[in-house]
Amino acid sequence: MSALDLKVPPVALVGIIAAGMWVTSEIFSDLSFAVPGATWWSSGIAAAGFWIAILGVLRFRAAGTTVDPRVPDQSASLVVSGIYRYSRNPMYLGFLLVLCAWGLFLGNALALAGLPMFVLYMNRFQIDPEERFMQEKFGDQYTRYRAGVRRWI
């Protein structure tokens, strides 16, 4: 287990990445671009991201399991219904869409580098450790779920 595994709350990471994207867009403003209707597009993408994340939270709450990803040992059940039929990580997918919307709104090519940074960090330090725990706790049930549902989309 790495020192960063399950340490940074994903919502905090979204804030850190979003702030970094903004600072990058300010420093490297010469890499900015204009997208017609960027405000509308980014609003729609952000709304979709919030909705997807909220659906994930609501499904966890309905199942009586924790939504705090830093404590996977408190997972009471394996949630495989609702939005979890399409993504094993809809909350993280929602956060990524919000960051995509933010990058589009900022309109800066270098700021968009925050997106793969978010995905790489989440895969390595959040999702991989969560999946190891879920495999241990739920065994074959989790193996079947993983085989049928993609990590992000």
C-alpha positions as CSV (number, residue, x, y, z in Angstrom):
1,M,0.0,0.0,0.0
2,S,1.3,3.4,-1.0
3,A,1.4,6.4,1.4
4,L,-1.2,8.2,-0.9
5,D,-3.6,5.2,-1.2
6,L,-7.0,6.4,-0.1
7,K,-5.7,9.5,1.6
8,V,-7.0,12.4,-0.4
9,P,-10.8,12.7,-0.5
10,P,-11.8,12.7,-4.1
11,V,-13.9,15.9,-3.7
12,A,-10.8,17.6,-2.4
13,L,-8.8,16.3,-5.3
14,V,-11.4,17.8,-7.7
15,G,-10.9,21.2,-5.9
16,I,-7.1,20.9,-6.1
17,I,-7.1,19.9,-9.8
18,A,-9.7,22.7,-10.6
19,A,-7.6,25.3,-8.9
20,G,-4.5,24.1,-10.7
21,M,-6.4,24.3,-14.0
22,W,-7.4,27.9,-13.3
23,V,-3.8,28.9,-12.3
24,T,-2.5,27.2,-15.4
25,S,-5.0,29.0,-17.6
26,E,-4.0,32.4,-16.0
27,I,-0.2,31.8,-16.4
28,F,-0.4,30.3,-19.9
29,S,-3.2,32.5,-21.3
30,D,-1.5,32.5,-24.7
31,L,-2.7,28.9,-25.0
32,S,-6.3,29.9,-24.6
33,F,-8.9,29.1,-27.2
34,A,-12.5,30.1,-27.8
35,V,-15.4,27.6,-28.2
36,P,-18.7,29.0,-29.4
37,G,-21.3,28.5,-26.6
38,A,-18.6,27.4,-24.1
39,T,-20.7,28.6,-21.2
40,W,-23.7,26.6,-22.3
41,W,-21.7,23.5,-23.1
42,S,-19.8,23.6,-19.9
43,S,-23.0,24.2,-17.9
44,G,-24.6,21.2,-19.5
45,I,-21.6,18.9,-19.0
46,A,-21.2,20.1,-15.4
47,A,-24.9,19.4,-14.7
48,A,-24.6,15.9,-16.2
49,G,-21.5,15.3,-14.0
50,F,-23.3,16.4,-10.9
51,W,-26.3,14.3,-11.7
52,I,-24.2,11.2,-12.3
53,A,-22.3,11.7,-9.1
54,I,-25.5,12.3,-7.1
55,L,-27.1,9.1,-8.6
56,G,-24.1,7.2,-7.3
57,V,-24.4,8.7,-3.8
58,L,-28.1,8.1,-3.7
59,R,-27.6,4.4,-4.7
60,F,-25.0,3.9,-1.9
61,R,-27.3,5.6,0.6
62,A,-30.2,3.3,-0.4
63,A,-27.9,0.3,0.0
64,G,-26.9,1.5,3.5
65,T,-23.2,1.6,2.6
66,T,-20.6,4.3,3.1
67,V,-20.0,7.0,0.5
68,D,-16.6,7.8,2.1
69,P,-14.1,6.1,-0.3
70,R,-11.2,6.5,2.2
71,V,-12.7,3.7,4.3
72,P,-13.7,0.9,2.0
73,D,-13.7,-1.5,5.0
74,Q,-16.9,0.1,6.0
75,S,-18.6,-1.0,2.8
76,A,-21.7,-2.9,3.9
77,S,-22.7,-4.2,0.5
78,L,-21.7,-4.4,-3.2
79,V,-23.8,-1.9,-5.1
80,V,-24.4,-3.2,-8.6
81,S,-27.8,-1.6,-9.5
82,G,-28.9,1.8,-10.8
83,I,-26.1,3.8,-12.2
84,Y,-23.7,1.1,-11.1
85,R,-24.9,-1.1,-13.9
86,Y,-23.0,1.2,-16.3
87,S,-20.0,2.4,-14.3
88,R,-18.2,1.0,-11.3
89,N,-17.3,4.5,-10.4
90,P,-20.1,6.9,-11.3
91,M,-19.2,9.4,-8.6
92,Y,-15.6,9.7,-10.0
93,L,-17.0,9.8,-13.5
94,G,-19.3,12.7,-12.4
95,F,-16.3,14.5,-10.9
96,L,-14.4,14.0,-14.2
97,L,-17.2,15.5,-16.2
98,V,-17.3,18.5,-13.9
99,L,-13.6,19.0,-14.5
100,C,-14.1,18.6,-18.2
101,A,-16.8,21.3,-18.0
102,W,-14.4,23.5,-16.1
103,G,-11.6,23.0,-18.6
104,L,-14.0,23.9,-21.5
105,F,-15.2,27.0,-19.6
106,L,-11.5,28.0,-19.0
107,G,-10.8,27.4,-22.7
108,N,-7.1,26.7,-22.2
109,A,-5.2,23.9,-23.8
110,L,-2.7,23.4,-21.0
111,A,-5.3,23.6,-18.3
112,L,-6.9,20.5,-19.9
113,A,-3.8,18.5,-18.7
114,G,-5.6,18.4,-15.4
115,L,-8.1,15.9,-16.8
116,P,-5.6,13.0,-17.4
117,M,-3.9,13.9,-14.1
118,F,-7.2,13.4,-12.3
119,V,-7.8,10.0,-14.0
120,L,-4.3,8.8,-13.4
121,Y,-4.3,9.8,-9.7
122,M,-7.8,8.3,-9.2
123,N,-6.9,5.0,-10.9
124,R,-3.7,4.6,-8.9
125,F,-4.4,5.9,-5.5
126,Q,-8.1,5.6,-5.1
127,I,-9.7,3.0,-7.4
128,D,-7.0,0.4,-7.4
129,P,-6.9,0.2,-3.6
130,E,-10.7,0.2,-3.4
131,E,-10.9,-2.6,-6.0
132,R,-8.4,-4.7,-4.1
133,F,-10.5,-4.4,-0.9
134,M,-13.7,-5.1,-2.8
135,Q,-12.2,-8.2,-4.3
136,E,-11.2,-9.5,-0.8
137,K,-14.5,-8.7,0.7
138,F,-16.9,-9.7,-2.0
139,G,-14.9,-12.3,-3.9
140,D,-16.6,-14.0,-6.9
141,Q,-19.5,-11.6,-6.8
142,Y,-17.1,-8.7,-7.3
143,T,-15.2,-10.6,-10.0
144,R,-18.4,-11.1,-12.0
145,Y,-19.4,-7.4,-11.5
146,R,-15.9,-6.2,-12.7
147,A,-16.1,-8.4,-15.7
148,G,-19.5,-7.0,-16.8
149,V,-19.1,-3.3,-15.9
150,R,-16.4,-0.9,-16.9
151,R,-14.4,1.1,-14.4
152,W,-15.3,4.6,-15.8
153,I,-17.8,4.2,-18.6
